[in-house]
Amino acid sequence: MYYFIYCKGPNEKRFTLCNPWKGTRGMGKVYAPRFLKEQADYAVAWMTEHNPGFIFQRRPAR
């Protein structure tokens, strides 16, 4: 199963799709990268560590 990574900034109300390798946010599902579970867990942990104040989540790609 594939997963998307969603992120939310410190003053934002909603989560948006993000691309951790390019640093972009707010794209459609067609353009968002898909990750395997292990890859998504690693990316979320790395981004949480390096971006204080942001919240990152791994969600199934549907």
N, CA, C and O atoms as a printed pandas DataFrame, in Angstrom:
     atom_number atom_name residue_name chain_id  residue_number  x_coord  y_coord  z_coord
0              1         N          MET        A               1    0.840   -1.176    0.000
1              2        CA          MET        A               1    0.000    0.000    0.000
2              3         C          MET        A               1    0.886    1.240    0.000
3              4         O          MET        A               1    1.949    1.267    0.620
4              5         N          TYR        A               2    0.429    2.245   -0.697
5              6        CA          TYR        A               2    1.163    3.499   -0.773
6              7         C          TYR        A               2    0.566    4.532    0.173
7              8         O          TYR        A               2   -0.601    4.452    0.559
8              9         N          TYR        A               3    1.407    5.512    0.539
9             10        CA          TYR        A               3    1.005    6.548    1.484
10            11         C          TYR        A               3    1.390    7.921    0.953
11            12         O          TYR        A               3    2.355    8.069    0.204
12            13         N          PHE        A               4    0.611    8.925    1.358
13            14        CA          PHE        A               4    0.932   10.328    1.124
14            15         C          PHE        A               4    1.398   10.925    2.441
15            16         O          PHE        A               4    1.092   10.400    3.512
16            17         N          ILE        A               5    2.136   12.019    2.358
17            18        CA          ILE        A               5    2.549   12.749    3.553
18            19         C          ILE        A               5    1.828   14.091    3.559
19            20         O          ILE        A               5    1.885   14.855    2.596
20            21         N          TYR        A               6    1.156   14.351    4.660
21            22        CA          TYR        A               6    0.429   15.610    4.847
22            23         C          TYR        A               6    1.155   16.437    5.896
23            24         O          TYR        A               6    1.755   15.886    6.819
24            25         N          CYS        A               7    1.104   17.756    5.759
25            26        CA          CYS        A               7    1.756   18.630    6.732
26            27         C          CYS        A               7    0.853   19.813    7.065
27            28         O          CYS        A               7   -0.020   20.208    6.293
28            29         N          LYS        A               8    1.104   20.352    8.245
29            30        CA          LYS        A               8    0.348   21.513    8.725
30            31         C          LYS        A               8    1.318   22.441    9.430
31            32         O          LYS        A               8    2.070   22.019   10.309
32            33         N          GLY        A               9    1.298   23.704    9.043
33            34        CA          GLY        A               9    2.170   24.702    9.648
34            35         C          GLY        A               9    1.657   25.160   10.995
35            36         O          GLY        A               9    0.550   24.796   11.392
36            37         N          PRO        A              10    2.448   25.957   11.709
37            38        CA          PRO        A              10    2.079   26.383   13.057
38            39         C          PRO        A              10    0.795   27.201   13.132
39            40         O          PRO        A              10    0.081   27.115   14.132
40            41         N          ASN        A              11    0.480   27.985   12.117
41            42        CA          ASN        A              11   -0.710   28.840   12.166
42            43         C          ASN        A              11   -1.775   28.423   11.162
43            44         O          ASN        A              11   -2.641   29.225   10.815
44            45         N          GLU        A              12   -1.725   27.192   10.694
45            46        CA          GLU        A              12   -2.682   26.717    9.697
46            47         C          GLU        A              12   -3.744   25.845   10.347
47            48         O          GLU        A              12   -3.505   25.221   11.380
48            49         N          LYS        A              13   -4.918   25.808    9.732
49            50        CA          LYS        A              13   -6.023   25.022   10.277
50            51         C          LYS        A              13   -6.140   23.650    9.637
51            52         O          LYS        A              13   -6.693   22.731   10.240
52            53         N          ARG        A              14   -5.623   23.502    8.417
53            54        CA          ARG        A              14   -5.805   22.262    7.673
54            55         C          ARG        A              14   -4.478   21.654    7.254
55            56         O          ARG        A              14   -3.472   22.345    7.096
56            57         N          PHE        A              15   -4.507   20.343    7.079
57            58        CA          PHE        A              15   -3.360   19.633    6.536
58            59         C          PHE        A              15   -3.397   19.713    5.015
59            60         O          PHE        A              15   -4.472   19.693    4.414
60            61         N          THR        A              16   -2.224   19.804    4.392
61            62        CA          THR        A              16   -2.107   19.793    2.939
62            63         C          THR        A              16   -1.084   18.745    2.531
63            64         O          THR        A              16   -0.201   18.391    3.313
64            65         N          LEU        A              17   -1.204   18.257    1.318
65            66        CA          LEU        A              17   -0.218   17.319    0.795
66            67         C          LEU        A              17    1.121   18.021    0.665
67            68         O          LEU        A              17    1.179   19.205    0.333
68            69         N          CYS        A              18    2.192   17.295    0.926
69            70        CA          CYS        A              18    3.508   17.909    0.777
70            71         C          CYS        A              18    4.488   16.941    0.130
71            72         O          CYS        A              18    4.327   15.722    0.197
72            73         N          ASN        A              19    5.491   17.509   -0.488
73            74        CA          ASN        A              19    6.578   16.764   -1.100
74            75         C          ASN        A              19    7.825   17.065   -0.281
75            76         O          ASN        A              19    8.399   18.146   -0.415
76            77         N          PRO        A              20    8.255   16.135    0.563
77            78        CA          PRO        A              20    9.382   16.424    1.453
78            79         C          PRO        A              20   10.706   16.623    0.734
79            80         O          PRO        A              20   11.586   17.306    1.259
80            81         N          TRP        A              21   10.874   16.054   -0.440
81            82        CA          TRP        A              21   12.167   16.137   -1.117
82            83         C          TRP        A              21   12.327   17.449   -1.871
83            84         O          TRP        A              21   13.449   17.923   -2.048
84            85         N          LYS        A              22   11.221   18.046   -2.318
85            86        CA          LYS        A              22   11.294   19.344   -2.996
86            87         C          LYS        A              22   10.940   20.497   -2.067
87            88         O          LYS        A              22   11.249   21.650   -2.367
88            89         N          GLY        A              23   10.294   20.198   -0.942
89            90        CA          GLY        A              23    9.901   21.239   -0.006
90            91         C          GLY        A              23    8.660   21.998   -0.431
91            92         O          GLY        A              23    8.466   23.144   -0.025
92            93         N          THR        A              24    7.813   21.372   -1.246
93            94        CA          THR        A              24    6.597   22.034   -1.712
94            95         C          THR        A              24    5.386   21.490   -0.975
95            96         O          THR        A              24    5.384   20.360   -0.487
96            97         N          ARG        A              25    4.356   22.322   -0.908
97            98        CA          ARG        A              25    3.122   21.945   -0.210
98            99         C          ARG        A              25    1.924   22.383   -1.026
99           100         O          ARG        A              25    2.024   23.266   -1.878
100          101         N          GLY        A              26    0.768   21.745   -0.751
101          102        CA          GLY        A              26   -0.480   22.171   -1.359
102          103         C          GLY        A              26   -0.692   21.711   -2.783
103          104         O          GLY        A              26   -1.297   22.432   -3.577
104          105         N          MET        A              27   -0.215   20.543   -3.123
105          106        CA          MET        A              27   -0.385   20.035   -4.485
106          107         C          MET        A              27   -1.546   19.046   -4.544
107          108         O          MET        A              27   -2.061   18.629   -3.506
108          109         N          GLY        A              28   -1.953   18.676   -5.732
109          110        CA          GLY        A              28   -2.990   17.669   -5.899
110          111         C          GLY        A              28   -2.416   16.268   -5.761
111          112         O          GLY        A              28   -1.200   16.081   -5.808
112          113         N          LYS        A              29   -3.282   15.296   -5.593
113          114        CA          LYS        A              29   -2.829   13.917   -5.420
114          115         C          LYS        A              29   -2.111   13.373   -6.649
115          116         O          LYS        A              29   -1.297   12.455   -6.539
116          117         N          VAL        A              30   -2.405   13.926   -7.803
117          118        CA          VAL        A              30   -1.748   13.470   -9.027
118          119         C          VAL        A              30   -0.256   13.798   -8.986
119          120         O          VAL        A              30    0.559   13.025   -9.490
120          121         N          TYR        A              31    0.102   14.923   -8.398
121          122        CA          TYR        A              31    1.487   15.385   -8.382
122          123         C          TYR        A              31    2.246   15.025   -7.107
123          124         O          TYR        A              31    3.469   15.158   -7.066
124          125         N          ALA        A              32    1.557   14.579   -6.086
125          126        CA          ALA        A              32    2.208   14.266   -4.811
126          127         C          ALA        A              32    2.936   12.925   -4.901
127          128         O          ALA        A              32    2.418   11.981   -5.498
128          129         N          PRO        A              33    4.123   12.834   -4.319
129          130        CA          PRO        A              33    4.839   11.554   -4.343
130          131         C          PRO        A              33    4.165   10.526   -3.437
131          132         O          PRO        A              33    3.591   10.868   -2.403
132          133         N          ARG        A              34    4.246    9.278   -3.843
133          134        CA          ARG        A              34    3.705    8.177   -3.049
134          135         C          ARG        A              34    4.863    7.432   -2.405
135          136         O          ARG        A              34    5.920    7.260   -3.014
136          137         N          PHE        A              35    4.657    6.995   -1.177
137          138        CA          PHE        A              35    5.709    6.328   -0.420
138          139         C          PHE        A              35    5.222    4.978    0.080
139          140         O          PHE        A              35    4.030    4.788    0.323
140          141         N          LEU        A              36    6.149    4.046    0.232
141          142        CA          LEU        A              36    5.855    2.821    0.963
142          143         C          LEU        A              36    5.857    3.164    2.444
143          144         O          LEU        A              36    6.342    4.227    2.833
144          145         N          LYS        A              37    5.321    2.279    3.273
145          146        CA          LYS        A              37    5.163    2.592    4.697
146          147         C          LYS        A              37    6.494    2.944    5.361
147          148         O          LYS        A              37    6.577    3.920    6.106
148          149         N          GLU        A              38    7.532    2.155    5.095
149          150        CA          GLU        A              38    8.836    2.410    5.725
150          151         C          GLU        A              38    9.414    3.748    5.272
151          152         O          GLU        A              38    9.981    4.492    6.073
152          153         N          GLN        A              39    9.268    4.043    3.993
153          154        CA          GLN        A              39    9.765    5.316    3.468
154          155         C          GLN        A              39    9.004    6.492    4.068
155          156         O          GLN        A              39    9.599    7.509    4.425
156          157         N          ALA        A              40    7.689    6.349    4.177
157          158        CA          ALA        A              40    6.867    7.425    4.738
158          159         C          ALA        A              40    7.190    7.653    6.210
159          160         O          ALA        A              40    7.277    8.797    6.656
160          161         N          ASP        A              41    7.368    6.574    6.965
161          162        CA          ASP        A              41    7.720    6.715    8.380
162          163         C          ASP        A              41    9.059    7.431    8.543
163          164         O          ASP        A              41    9.202    8.297    9.407
164          165         N          TYR        A              42   10.032    7.071    7.718
165          166        CA          TYR        A              42   11.343    7.719    7.780
166          167         C          TYR        A              42   11.229    9.207    7.432
167          168         O          TYR        A              42   11.794   10.054    8.124
168          169         N          ALA        A              43   10.498    9.519    6.358
169          170        CA          ALA        A              43   10.357   10.917    5.931
170          171         C          ALA        A              43    9.642   11.750    6.989
171          172         O          ALA        A              43   10.046   12.881    7.257
172          173         N          VAL        A              44    8.587   11.208    7.593
173          174        CA          VAL        A              44    7.849   11.939    8.631
174          175         C          VAL        A              44    8.744   12.184    9.843
175          176         O          VAL        A              44    8.748   13.285   10.394
176          177         N          ALA        A              45    9.497   11.179   10.261
177          178        CA          ALA        A              45   10.391   11.344   11.411
178          179         C          ALA        A              45   11.472   12.387   11.116
179          180         O          ALA        A              45   11.778   13.223   11.967
180          181         N          TRP        A              46   12.044   12.339    9.926
181          182        CA          TRP        A              46   13.098   13.283    9.564
182          183         C          TRP        A              46   12.559   14.705    9.496
183          184         O          TRP        A              46   13.187   15.632   10.008
184          185         N          MET        A              47   11.391   14.885    8.864
185          186        CA          MET        A              47   10.824   16.229    8.730
186          187         C          MET        A              47   10.372   16.785   10.073
187          188         O          MET        A              47   10.508   17.985   10.315
188          189         N          THR        A              48    9.842   15.947   10.944
189          190        CA          THR        A              48    9.429   16.402   12.273
190          191         C          THR        A              48   10.637   16.890   13.065
191          192         O          THR        A              48   10.558   17.884   13.787
192          193         N          GLU        A              49   11.751   16.184   12.921
193          194        CA          GLU        A              49   12.972   16.565   13.631
194          195         C          GLU        A              49   13.550   17.882   13.110
195          196         O          GLU        A              49   14.042   18.688   13.899
196          197         N          HIS        A              50   13.498   18.109   11.808
197          198        CA          HIS        A              50   14.139   19.275   11.204
198          199         C          HIS        A              50   13.220   20.482   11.000
199          200         O          HIS        A              50   13.684   21.543   10.583
200          201         N          ASN        A              51   11.929   20.334   11.287
201          202        CA          ASN        A              51   10.973   21.436   11.103
202          203         C          ASN        A              51   10.125   21.613   12.354
203          204         O          ASN        A              51    8.963   21.207   12.366
204          205         N          PRO        A              52   10.677   22.208   13.405
205          206        CA          PRO        A              52    9.882   22.382   14.626
206          207         C          PRO        A              52    8.681   23.290   14.371
207          208         O          PRO        A              52    8.765   24.263   13.622
208          209         N          GLY        A              53    7.575   22.953   15.003
209          210        CA          GLY        A              53    6.359   23.735   14.842
210          211         C          GLY        A              53    5.423   23.187   13.782
211          212         O          GLY        A              53    4.241   23.530   13.768
212          213         N          PHE        A              54    5.925   22.346   12.901
213          214        CA          PHE        A              54    5.094   21.732   11.873
214          215         C          PHE        A              54    4.658   20.345   12.329
215          216         O          PHE        A              54    5.358   19.682   13.095
216          217         N          ILE        A              55    3.498   19.916   11.849
217          218        CA          ILE        A              55    2.982   18.582   12.150
218          219         C          ILE        A              55    2.926   17.812   10.839
219          220         O          ILE        A              55    2.391   18.309    9.848
220          221         N          PHE        A              56    3.471   16.609   10.829
221          222        CA          PHE        A              56    3.486   15.769    9.637
222          223         C          PHE        A              56    2.749   14.472    9.931
223          224         O          PHE        A              56    2.850   13.917   11.025
224          225         N          GLN        A              57    2.004   13.998    8.934
225          226        CA          GLN        A              57    1.252   12.751    9.081
226          227         C          GLN        A              57    1.414   11.898    7.833
227          228         O          GLN        A              57    1.556   12.406    6.721
228          229         N          ARG        A              58    1.389   10.586    8.046
229          230        CA          ARG        A              58    1.373    9.617    6.956
230          231         C          ARG        A              58   -0.054    9.120    6.835
231          232         O          ARG        A              58   -0.640    8.661    7.815
232          233         N          ARG        A              59   -0.622    9.208    5.623
233          234        CA          ARG        A              59   -1.999    8.756    5.392
234          235         C          ARG        A              59   -2.040    7.867    4.157
235          236         O          ARG        A              59   -1.280    8.082    3.213
236          237         N          PRO        A              60   -2.922    6.869    4.156
237          238        CA          PRO        A              60   -3.019    5.983    2.980
238          239         C          PRO        A              60   -3.429    6.749    1.723
239          240         O          PRO        A              60   -4.259    7.657    1.770
240          241         N          ALA        A              61   -2.830    6.362    0.607
241          242        CA          ALA        A              61   -3.188    6.970   -0.683
242          243         C          ALA        A              61   -4.457    6.302   -1.179
243          244         O          ALA        A              61   -4.472    5.097   -1.433
244          245         N          ARG        A              62   -5.509    7.070   -1.317
245          246        CA          ARG        A              62   -6.795    6.520   -1.774
246          247         C          ARG        A              62   -7.246    7.211   -3.014
247          248         O          ARG        A              62   -8.306    6.888   -3.550
